Every structure is written in C-alpha cells, then in structure tokens.
Amino acid sequence: MIIKGQSLLKTMNEKERILYLRQTLHEHNYKYYVLNQPDISDQDFDFLMHELQDLEARHPELYDANSPTLRVGSDLNQNFTQVAHKYPMLSLANTYNEQDVADWYDSVRRGLDGEEFEVCCEMKYDGLSISLTYVDGKLVRGVTRGDGVHGDDVTANVRTIRCIPLVLKEGSGYPHEFEIRGEILMPWKVFERLNAEREAAEEPLFANPRNAASGTLKSQNSRLVASRQLDSYLYYLLGDTLPTDGHYENLQTAASWGFKISQGMKKVKTLQEIYDYINYWDTERKNLPVATDGIVLKVNSLRQQRSLGYTAKSPRWAIAYKFKAERACTRLNEVSYQVGRTGAVTPVANMDAVQLAGTVVKRATLNNEDFIRNFDLHIGDYVYVEKGGEIIPKIVGVDVDRRPIDAEPVKFIDKCPECGTPLVRYEGEAAHYCPNDTGCPPQIKGRIEHFIARRAMNIDSLGPETVDEYYRRGLVHNIADLYTIKVQDINGSGNRERSARKIVDGIAASRQVPFERVVFALGIRFVGETSARLLARHFKTMDALQNASMQELMEVEGVGEVIAKSVIAYFHNPVNQDIVERLRSYGLQMRLSEEQISGATDKLAGKSIVISGVFAKHSRDEYKALIEQNGGKNVGSISGKTSFILAGDNMGPSKLQKAEKLGIPLVNEEQFLEMIGGDAPAEPVLTTEPEPEAKPRVDSNGQLSLF
C-alpha cells in the first residue's frame, strides 16, 4: 500500500497517527458510501482500519464515540430513551392526483398575493424518518419521528449507517449547531437478500423495505443494525443560522459538508414543470436503489414558507404527491407447491414474466386452498398482480373475460409433492400439511435450519447452504447428527480445517443453551418461541414434558388443543424419541437451571403486564424474564385486559394517555421489585395526569419542522 506523505507519517507519534487515521477513514468512507467514488481498494481501507483499531486499543484515553472503528456497533442490549424534538416533526398533506397539486399551487400563489415563487421538487423516500443533530461538526444525536413531539434516541444505531457522517468536513462552513432530517432506508438488494434468508429459515418475511428499515433501526442490537447495511438520504435543514434563504440551496451546501442528499432535486416555477417532474420520476424511480412512493413539493424560499404558515395538521407550503400502486396483468401458467419446515404446503403461482415496481415478477404466493377457491383460479387465467406498498407480489384479481374456454380450474394437491404422503388439514388451520415430518426431505432440512437458528440453538457458524450440503453428503439426517460431526468429516482432504474447527466448536458450545430454547429448537409443529418457554417453565424437565397428558398440557396458559395434540404426537413418534435421547446423551440442557426453578413463583399469576420506558436496575428483557418467572404474562399493547404497566422513565405520552383513559395502574421499578420480592406486594398506583402535549413551535427564523 502506498500512502502519500510517507516521510511525514514516520514522524507522527501514536496520538497524531490516530487522529490522522480517523480523518482519513472518514474521507474514504464519504467517497465510498456517499459519492460512490472510492479511490482506494477495500484491502487498503481494511489495512488502515485495522491499524487504527490496534492504536485505539493501546490508547483507551483517546476514545471517541465518532471513531470510524465504532461503525460495527455493539451486541449489548440498549433501551431507547424518548426525547423531545426541538422542532416538532410534522406530517405532510398527501394527494394521488394532479388536480390536487394544481389546487395547492394556486393556493400558494394566492397566499403570496401573486408574488413569484419557486418550487423545490424532490423524491419522497419510503423509509423511516430520522432527525440528526450536529454540534461543532460532530454527530451528537439521532432521533426517530415517534409521535412528532417525542421520538426514540437511536444514536448508537445511527452511528453504524455508513453514509451518515460522524464528523463533517473540516473548514466546510457548517453552523455551530444544526439539525438535519431525512429518511433511513433499506436498499432493494439488501432487502431481497434479507427476505431470502428469512424465507430459508421459515421466518415471516418483511412486507417492504420500509418495515425492514424500521424494524432494523429499532433493534436493541446495534451490531445487527450494522450488518443490515442501511442507507439514508437527508432532505431538510433546521437551525438558527442557516446558510441561505433557499431550501434547495441549503441542501446543496449540506452536501458540501458531507451529507448524502435527496437524489434528483430540481427547482421549478410552473405547474407544467411540476407535472413533467412527476411523470419523469414515476417511471425513472424504478431504477433507483431504494424505495420511493412519491414526490414532495416545497416552496423554496424560507421567507415565503414563513409567510404561508401552516394549518393545524400540515404546512401550507408543501405537499406530497404519492404514486399509485402498480398493477400488471399476466398469464397464470401453472401452480407449483412448496413444503416448509413444519410440513405446511404453500401453492405458488408461476406466471409469464412481467415488469412490476422495478423488478421482474414471475411468481406469487397463493397462500392456501381457500385463496385459490375464492378467486376461482384456472390455469391460463389472466391475473392482476400488484405490489403497491407491499413488495411481495400478490394476485389481487382475475380477468374472467379473457379466460380460455378450455381452462381447467386449479385443484389443490392431496399428496406431498416431495415424499408422496397424503396431506392433512388440521381443524382451524387454513394450510395443508405433510404429516411425514421425519421422512420428508424439505422438512428434515428445514428442521435442522430451525434448530441452528439464532433464537434456537444459535449455532451461527452454520447456515442453510451448509445444512443442505451436509444433508446431501449424508453427514446429517436429523438434528442429533450435528453433534457427531467431526472436523475431518467436514474438511476431508481439503483446506477447510480452520472453518471446520469453527463449526464443530460452535456446535459444541450450543450444549449450554438453556432448556426453554432447546424445547423451541426441537421444531415441534405449532410450538413457537413463546409457547416453548411456557411449556419449559411449567414442566421444568424434558422428561415431564415428554410424559405430559393432554389435560396437563392444556393446563398451561396459552396452550390449546392444537398445540397439545402436536406435542403429544411429537413425543410419541419413536424417531423423535430417539433424537431427544441422543441430544440428552450429547449433553444438551434437558431441565431448567436450579436458579430458574428456585426463583419461580406465582406472585404474578393471572396478570397481563405491559413494559414501557427506560429502567435503571434491569433491562427490559430482564424484566420480561422476571415477569414470566413469577407467573405473569408479557403483553405488547395496552388494553382493557392489562393488569398494570411496568413504567420506567420517559414512558411515551401516547401510552400514558391510553393508560389513563382505560384506568390502567402504573407500577414503577421499585414497586415492581417489591411485588416480586419477599416483602408484601405494593399496591399499583393509578396513572397521574399526563403532561400536556407540546404544540408545534416556530424557530427564530420562523421555520417549522417537516416530516
């Protein structure tokens, strides 16, 4: 690697070298992720990064939260603090037709008494709104929109997003303090990869990149956020001392500071120019790397914005034109069937390829037999396929008039397409299942993939591709076989000994995974993560669970007849009995820990509890575990059935208001710990009056916040 000024670098001490490397890596990061114009190789970048990591390890006194080395995030849980927005984040008025745009344009002209004005046209990105605060050129806070008045402080997660500058370019003229707002997005290619991984693991798919981005940014694990490769575009500048009176000009200036701004921004004057911009991007947006759902129109002059003001809900000087959901008509050629881990059989429509929302669509799920029957689908039908806000293609209608005379109705299969076993449909279920769970190849491989998943045995050294390879090679036929794999089995005569060792060590480490996750990992049909935990904590040992009767199983809260029958069927199968016994012999946890057993009580039995806010003594996850350990039930939303709310600091105002309306008691951290401790339980206290909701404010320049 060649670095300019090599002689100068030799004279640097380690502190100077650290500062130099940080600045250099920030610059390269900007060129790569914002400009898309890298000028060094990935290898050289990694070389500099590793050098900086080594130097920072030797000099902990020089810690900097904005160092490039901290972009990877942390796997430590974090509880988000709710903070008040300095400038409330308001919504925009939406429209789907050009007449409304014309009406808005005329209202602006009237509001300005005929004064000439410019309109800034820009893309409306379909992601999660974010507000970033910088002081002296350094990122100090990232906050979600929340309810517009308060949002979640997600600074630690924002720092992992590569295109968001941690430190601005020196000498670029940025104000002492300002706020810039924009959208956090998941690029299409990342979204598609993530959904492919989730599909392989039979996890629920994200409906669209917006949901995926939102779920990612709200993750309690910033290392996970870093791995998701989120993107961001910034589109609104706020502060007491902005560069110019023009919104467009301010953003161009922000770009020179190091920000990635909205693509394709354009200033126009006439209504026809606005229409031309809308029509152009209605087509061209399909080629963008991220999701968009419309166009935002803003009066460019901040002075004129102040003059126009705002209504109770939105500014008068801006409007969002949203694109209509895209629909295409194509021919249904055949229906194929996929078998999942649980044996569920999913019909899939195979169609003539059609361009839809930027991608070529040839397949769409048909969900189940009832879906097929409701649409009266025939082979050869011309079907309407739509994406709209949901990126997963779905059939939304049939052009019956174009149906061929000889078209045959789609008939749901009655035998498994993989193993030929007759299908069954359980009472209350919409799906058909293959009951051959121990002999059907997709189920076997799917069950192994489920077993190694993060929320199950967490064997992260393995993946679906590896499982498929080992199954084809005959190394594994069921989950128990994993514990017999040796380094030599994987490596053979090859050069994969290091990776093979990592896999074997990862499998060995899973022996320490708690019992409740072992129950979940078995992959018993209809037994999810929650029901597995309930079963484990009720029966306490695998032996007790294996021998439980129908009545005993149904005594467990949340376990109904369907789950109970499935548990009994699983443990009565000789193949599964053998697998469980082998897992026991390999040292997996087959009972609750002594700590869990001794600490279990029924002090919260029958109580449904909502957790909200930030806590000092324990994390939210720890409190959830304590609730379950004491016989209570964690619920995610407030309803009339909620017993009380475990309320920490910065509880959201909307939850507070709902609790007051329903008369739900609040219990603080100290009171809760007393309730489950040895002392007499504290009485829940009724909610106090919530603080009055902050009203939208105008800053010293008369600016009102957006989005």
PEQUI-V463567 format. One line per field, one symbol per residue. ss: DSSP state (H for helix, E for strand, - for the rest). Layout:
ss = ???
//
This chain:
ss = -----HHHHH---HHHHHHHHHHHHHHHHHHHH--------HHHHHHHHHHHHHHHHH-HHH-----HHHHH---------EEE---------EE--HHHHHHHHHHHHHH-------EEEEEEE--EEEEEEEE--EEEEEEE-----EEEE-HHHH--------E---------EEEEEEEEE--HHHHHHHHHHHHH--------HHHHHHHHH----HHHHHH---EEEEEEEE-------EHHHHHHHHHHH---E----EEE--HHHHHHHHHHHHHHHHH----EEEEEEEE-EHHHHHHH-E----E--EEEEE----EEEEEEEEEEEEE----EEEEEEEEEEEEE--EEEEEEE---HHHHHHH--E---EEEEE-------EEEEE-HHH------E-----E------EEE-------EEE------HHHHHHHHHHHH-----------HHHHHHHHHH-----HHHHHH--HHHHH-----HHHHHHHHHHHHHHHH--HHHHHHH-------HHHHHHHHHHH-EHHHHH---HHHHH------HHHHHHHHHHHH-HHHHHHHHHHHH-----E--HHHHHH--------EEEEE-E-----HHHHHHHHHH---EE---------EEEE-E---HHHHHHHHHH--EEE-HHHHHHHH--------E----------------------
//
